[in-house]
């Protein structure tokens, strides 16, 4: 491509066309990188909520059993944080491949075979699951927002709709991560296989 750009027979129009084609090919990779960075930032932020889980739970226990005080709002806040810890970090875990693989063959596959397995899993399992979950939870969350749902417990938090919205955060972040992964996996599949890996194909 560089030779093409510096060819003496190129006109300014063909050079501009080549630059446009290069940018058209590279923008999905740039977008995927930005999605990766966004999900990593979200995941790291939500991971810090584990500290609040420990301290909040300890406070609830001490208040209840040492002083006989029921801290309903704090207890529900711990529940919110618990949900956000897992659902907010799911896409980051997927990005880092920190999820559990029940597979004894994958670790011995070549890079190309791993990319094929991951691509198949994303297209056949992850993407349909996200779409199904998003479709079925949208009304559930929308109704909660419509009535400004609050806690059913006396002294509880007044924004149950925010807790339910964490479901859509999970769906959205996983969908974006799925798309970013597919772009990167396609890039891996387009990369020529090295001679060493070709022997293991």
C-alpha positions as CSV (number, residue, x, y, z in Angstrom):
1,X,0.0,0.0,0.0
2,X,2.9,2.3,0.7
3,X,4.3,1.6,-2.7
4,X,1.0,2.4,-4.2
5,X,0.9,5.7,-2.4
6,X,4.4,6.7,-3.6
7,X,3.9,5.5,-7.2
8,X,4.7,8.2,-9.8
9,X,1.6,7.3,-11.7
10,X,-0.7,8.2,-8.8
11,X,-2.9,11.2,-9.1
12,X,-4.0,13.3,-6.2
13,X,-7.5,11.8,-6.6
14,X,-6.2,8.2,-6.3
15,X,-4.1,9.1,-3.3
16,X,-7.1,10.6,-1.6
17,X,-9.1,7.5,-2.4
18,X,-6.4,5.3,-1.0
19,X,-6.3,7.4,2.3
20,X,-10.1,7.2,2.5
21,X,-10.1,3.4,2.1
22,X,-7.3,3.1,4.8
23,X,-9.4,5.1,7.2
24,X,-12.5,3.2,6.4
25,X,-10.7,0.0,7.2
26,X,-9.1,1.3,10.4
27,X,-12.0,3.1,12.1
28,X,-13.6,-0.2,13.4
29,X,-10.3,-1.0,15.1
30,X,-10.2,2.5,16.7
31,X,-13.8,2.2,17.8
32,X,-13.1,-1.2,19.3
33,X,-10.1,0.2,21.2
34,X,-12.3,3.0,22.6
35,X,-14.9,0.5,23.7
36,X,-12.3,-1.6,25.4
37,X,-11.0,1.4,27.3
38,X,-14.5,2.5,28.3
39,X,-15.4,-1.0,29.6
40,X,-12.1,-1.2,31.4
41,X,-12.8,2.1,33.1
42,X,-16.3,1.0,34.1
43,X,-15.0,-2.3,35.4
44,X,-12.3,-0.9,37.5
45,X,-14.7,1.7,39.0
46,X,-17.2,-1.0,39.9
47,X,-14.5,-3.3,41.3
48,X,-13.8,-0.8,44.0
49,X,-17.4,-1.3,45.2
50,X,-16.2,-4.5,46.9
51,X,-14.6,-2.3,49.6
52,X,-18.0,-0.7,50.3
53,X,-19.6,-4.2,50.3
54,X,-17.3,-5.3,53.1
55,X,-17.6,-2.1,55.2
56,X,-21.3,-1.7,54.6
57,X,-22.1,-5.3,55.5
58,X,-20.0,-5.0,58.6
59,X,-21.8,-1.8,59.6
60,X,-25.2,-3.5,59.1
61,X,-24.2,-6.5,61.3
62,X,-22.8,-4.3,64.1
63,X,-25.7,-2.0,64.1
64,X,-28.3,-4.8,64.2
65,X,-26.7,-7.2,66.6
66,X,-24.7,-4.8,68.8
67,X,-27.1,-1.9,69.0
68,X,-30.4,-3.3,67.8
69,X,-30.7,-0.7,65.0
70,X,-32.0,-1.8,61.6
71,X,-30.2,0.1,58.9
72,X,-32.5,-0.7,56.0
73,X,-31.2,2.0,53.7
74,X,-27.6,0.9,54.2
75,X,-28.5,-2.7,53.7
76,X,-30.2,-1.9,50.4
77,X,-27.3,0.2,49.3
78,X,-25.1,-2.9,49.9
79,X,-27.5,-4.8,47.7
80,X,-27.3,-2.2,44.9
81,X,-23.5,-2.2,45.2
82,X,-23.5,-6.0,45.0
83,X,-25.5,-6.0,41.8
84,X,-23.3,-3.3,40.3
85,X,-20.1,-5.1,41.2
86,X,-21.0,-8.1,39.2
87,X,-23.0,-6.6,36.4
88,X,-20.8,-3.6,35.9
89,X,-17.6,-5.7,35.7
90,X,-18.9,-8.4,33.5
91,X,-17.8,-6.8,30.2
92,X,-14.4,-6.1,31.7
93,X,-14.0,-9.7,32.8
94,X,-14.9,-10.8,29.3
95,X,-12.4,-8.4,27.8
96,X,-9.7,-9.8,30.1
97,X,-10.9,-13.4,29.5
98,X,-11.3,-13.7,33.3
99,X,-14.5,-15.8,32.9
100,X,-14.5,-19.5,33.5
101,X,-13.8,-21.7,30.5
102,X,-15.1,-25.3,30.9
103,X,-12.9,-26.4,28.0
104,X,-9.8,-28.7,28.2
105,X,-9.0,-28.2,24.5
106,X,-9.0,-24.5,24.0
107,X,-5.7,-23.8,25.8
108,X,-3.8,-26.0,23.3
109,X,-5.3,-24.4,20.2
110,X,-3.4,-22.1,17.9
111,X,-4.1,-18.4,17.9
112,X,-6.3,-18.8,14.8
113,X,-8.3,-21.7,16.2
114,X,-8.9,-19.7,19.4
115,X,-10.1,-16.8,17.4
116,X,-12.5,-19.1,15.5
117,X,-13.8,-20.5,18.8
118,X,-14.2,-17.1,20.3
119,X,-15.9,-15.7,17.2
120,X,-18.4,-18.6,17.2
121,X,-19.1,-18.2,20.9
122,X,-19.7,-14.5,20.5
123,X,-22.0,-14.9,17.5
124,X,-24.0,-18.0,18.6
125,X,-24.1,-17.5,22.3
126,X,-23.2,-14.1,23.7
127,X,-24.9,-11.9,21.1
128,X,-28.2,-13.8,21.2
129,X,-28.2,-13.9,25.0
130,X,-27.6,-10.1,25.2
131,X,-30.4,-9.4,22.7
132,X,-32.8,-11.7,24.5
133,X,-31.9,-10.2,27.9
134,X,-32.2,-6.7,26.6
135,X,-35.5,-7.3,24.9
136,X,-37.1,-9.0,27.9
137,X,-35.8,-6.6,30.5
138,X,-36.5,-3.3,28.7
139,X,-40.2,-3.2,29.7
140,X,-39.4,-4.3,33.3
141,X,-36.9,-1.4,33.7
142,X,-39.1,1.1,31.8
143,X,-42.1,0.4,34.0
144,X,-40.0,0.9,37.1
145,X,-38.9,4.3,35.8
146,X,-42.4,5.2,34.8
147,X,-43.7,4.8,38.3
148,X,-40.5,6.0,40.0
149,X,-40.4,2.7,41.9
150,X,-39.2,2.9,45.5
151,X,-38.3,0.3,48.1
152,X,-41.1,-1.8,49.6
153,X,-39.4,-1.6,53.0
154,X,-39.9,1.1,55.5
155,X,-36.8,3.3,55.6
156,X,-35.5,1.8,52.3
157,X,-34.0,3.7,49.4
158,X,-36.3,5.7,47.1
159,X,-34.8,4.7,43.7
160,X,-35.4,1.1,43.0
161,X,-35.6,2.0,39.3
162,X,-31.8,2.7,39.4
163,X,-31.1,-0.7,40.7
164,X,-33.2,-2.3,38.0
165,X,-31.4,-0.2,35.4
166,X,-28.2,-2.0,36.2
167,X,-29.6,-4.9,34.1
168,X,-29.5,-2.6,31.0
169,X,-26.0,-1.5,32.0
170,X,-25.0,-5.2,31.9
171,X,-26.6,-5.7,28.5
172,X,-25.2,-2.5,27.0
173,X,-21.6,-3.1,28.1
174,X,-21.6,-6.7,27.1
175,X,-23.1,-5.9,23.7
176,X,-20.4,-3.2,23.1
177,X,-17.7,-5.6,24.3
178,X,-19.0,-8.3,22.0
179,X,-18.8,-6.0,19.0
180,X,-15.3,-4.8,20.0
181,X,-14.2,-8.4,20.4
182,X,-15.6,-9.4,17.1
183,X,-13.7,-6.6,15.3
184,X,-10.4,-7.7,17.0
185,X,-11.1,-11.3,16.4
186,X,-11.7,-10.7,12.7
187,X,-8.4,-8.8,12.6
188,X,-6.7,-11.9,14.1
189,X,-8.3,-14.1,11.5
190,X,-7.1,-11.8,8.7
191,X,-3.6,-11.9,10.0
192,X,-1.4,-14.5,8.1
193,X,-0.6,-17.6,10.1
194,X,3.1,-18.0,11.1
195,X,4.9,-21.1,9.9
196,X,5.2,-22.4,13.4
197,X,1.4,-22.1,14.1
198,X,0.6,-23.4,10.6
199,X,2.2,-26.8,11.6
200,X,-0.4,-27.0,14.5
201,X,-3.4,-26.2,12.5
